[in-house]
């Protein structure tokens, strides 16, 4: 049965095309998805059927350099992702990846954008924390080196200080000095 979700196009790299069982699974997953062999590389382009809002002459003028983008726009498609030519078509992780990429399957575009921004902010905070910790260690070492150069100390390392609570008396000693 022809599911109308594979467009052979020019296929200048002579790619075999996805197997019928995979095309059926793709159609059942989302009938608007289409696979096209690339004109630029030995890969497939997975696209989605959408109405373009731009007139064709404007689209062709803007996209004349990128033949895959122009080809995709000529079919009234938008690019979704790339599939390598040596893909394991039986791998169920392909459809899991498509589920994660589809905003309408993940609570809508606003929720996906908020999740991405929250994740990026958490990564930024983690990066800042690691940078701060590294700079703190470097500053301590630099201060110790400076004191050694001044002749105030015979070594550059500053011992760590920790306030430990003694469980027997339940109060912290004034200062406990330990080497690094």
VMD Tcl script that draws the C-alpha trace (Angstrom):
set ca {
  {0.00 0.00 0.00}
  {1.25 3.49 -0.82}
  {1.11 5.76 2.21}
  {2.12 8.86 0.22}
  {4.79 9.79 2.77}
  {7.89 9.13 0.66}
  {8.75 11.47 -2.20}
  {11.59 9.97 -4.28}
  {12.39 13.39 -5.86}
  {15.65 13.48 -7.88}
  {17.53 11.08 -5.54}
  {20.93 11.81 -7.07}
  {22.67 9.65 -4.44}
  {20.49 6.63 -5.40}
  {19.22 6.02 -1.85}
  {17.04 2.92 -1.57}
  {14.32 4.63 0.44}
  {12.76 3.57 3.73}
  {11.14 0.12 3.89}
  {7.36 -0.17 3.55}
  {6.83 -1.27 7.17}
  {8.63 1.87 8.39}
  {6.62 4.11 6.07}
  {3.45 2.50 7.46}
  {4.62 3.15 11.04}
  {5.46 6.74 10.11}
  {2.01 7.21 8.56}
  {0.33 5.76 11.67}
  {2.50 7.96 13.89}
  {1.73 11.17 11.97}
  {0.25 11.22 8.45}
  {1.65 14.70 7.81}
  {5.28 13.49 7.94}
  {7.14 12.89 4.68}
  {10.61 11.51 3.86}
  {12.60 12.92 0.93}
  {16.15 12.03 -0.19}
  {18.43 15.05 0.00}
  {19.77 16.76 -3.10}
  {22.88 17.95 -1.27}
  {24.05 15.00 0.85}
  {23.63 11.25 1.13}
  {20.85 11.59 3.74}
  {17.07 11.78 4.03}
  {15.09 14.82 5.07}
  {12.06 14.21 7.31}
  {9.55 16.98 6.70}
  {6.00 17.90 7.63}
  {3.22 19.03 5.35}
  {2.36 22.66 6.10}
  {0.95 25.49 4.08}
  {3.60 28.10 3.38}
  {2.65 31.70 4.09}
  {5.06 33.19 1.56}
  {4.37 33.47 -2.17}
  {6.44 31.00 -4.22}
  {8.46 33.67 -6.06}
  {9.59 35.18 -2.74}
  {10.44 31.75 -1.33}
  {12.47 30.88 -4.43}
  {14.33 34.22 -4.31}
  {15.20 33.83 -0.63}
  {16.12 30.14 -0.77}
  {17.86 29.88 -4.14}
  {21.25 28.90 -2.65}
  {20.08 26.00 -0.50}
  {18.70 23.36 -2.83}
  {17.31 21.11 -0.06}
  {15.42 24.00 1.50}
  {14.13 25.08 -1.88}
  {13.12 21.49 -2.69}
  {11.31 21.13 0.65}
  {9.49 24.45 0.13}
  {8.48 23.41 -3.40}
  {6.56 20.46 -1.89}
  {4.90 22.81 0.71}
  {6.81 21.11 3.51}
  {8.76 22.32 6.51}
  {11.92 20.49 7.67}
  {11.70 18.45 10.87}
  {14.96 16.51 11.09}
  {17.59 14.60 9.14}
  {17.83 10.82 8.87}
  {21.16 9.26 7.90}
  {21.19 6.97 4.89}
  {22.40 4.00 6.95}
  {19.60 4.34 9.52}
  {18.36 1.29 11.38}
  {14.74 1.52 10.25}
  {13.62 -1.05 12.83}
  {14.90 0.99 15.78}
  {11.92 2.15 17.91}
  {14.03 5.00 19.31}
  {13.46 6.90 16.06}
  {9.79 7.34 16.93}
  {10.61 8.15 20.56}
  {12.85 10.95 19.29}
  {10.03 12.20 17.04}
  {7.64 12.19 20.02}
  {10.08 14.29 22.04}
  {10.52 16.72 19.12}
  {6.80 17.29 18.50}
  {5.51 20.27 20.54}
  {1.85 19.25 20.22}
  {2.69 15.88 21.84}
  {4.45 17.59 24.75}
  {1.84 20.05 25.98}
  {2.03 22.67 23.25}
  {4.61 25.15 22.05}
  {4.44 27.39 25.15}
  {5.10 24.49 27.52}
  {7.97 23.20 25.39}
  {9.54 26.66 25.23}
  {9.20 27.07 29.02}
  {10.74 23.62 29.61}
  {13.67 24.42 27.30}
  {14.23 27.81 28.93}
  {14.06 26.27 32.42}
  {16.57 23.60 31.44}
  {18.88 26.22 29.88}
  {18.63 28.39 33.02}
  {19.49 25.41 35.24}
  {22.51 24.66 33.04}
  {23.54 28.33 33.23}
  {23.30 28.30 37.05}
  {25.33 25.09 37.18}
  {27.97 26.60 34.89}
  {28.13 29.75 37.01}
  {28.46 27.69 40.19}
  {31.35 25.65 38.74}
  {33.04 28.80 37.47}
  {32.66 30.47 40.87}
  {34.10 27.43 42.64}
  {37.06 27.27 40.26}
  {37.76 31.00 40.61}
  {37.52 30.69 44.40}
  {40.19 27.96 44.42}
  {42.41 29.96 42.08}
  {42.03 33.11 44.16}
  {43.04 31.23 47.33}
  {46.07 29.76 45.59}
  {47.02 33.18 44.19}
  {46.71 34.75 47.65}
  {48.91 32.05 49.15}
  {51.47 32.50 46.38}
  {51.42 36.28 46.91}
  {52.03 35.84 50.65}
  {54.88 33.42 49.92}
  {56.47 35.94 47.52}
  {56.18 38.65 50.17}
  {58.01 36.36 52.59}
  {55.13 36.18 55.06}
  {54.85 32.40 54.54}
  {57.27 29.66 53.62}
  {54.69 27.90 51.39}
  {51.87 29.10 49.15}
  {49.10 26.80 50.33}
  {46.45 28.14 52.65}
  {45.15 25.53 55.08}
  {41.43 24.87 55.02}
  {39.41 25.70 58.09}
  {36.30 23.84 59.07}
  {33.96 24.30 61.98}
  {33.05 20.85 63.19}
  {30.39 20.20 65.79}
  {31.43 17.95 68.66}
  {28.42 15.67 69.27}
  {29.37 15.17 72.95}
  {29.15 18.82 73.88}
  {26.93 19.87 70.95}
  {28.81 23.02 70.18}
  {31.36 23.98 67.58}
  {35.01 24.54 68.50}
  {36.42 27.93 67.66}
  {38.63 26.82 64.70}
  {39.88 23.49 63.41}
  {42.77 23.72 60.96}
  {43.40 20.97 58.43}
  {45.79 20.83 55.50}
  {44.46 20.73 52.01}
}
mol new
graphics top color blue
foreach p $ca { graphics top sphere $p radius 0.5 }
foreach p [lrange $ca 0 end-1] q [lrange $ca 1 end] { graphics top cylinder $p $q radius 0.2 }
display resetview
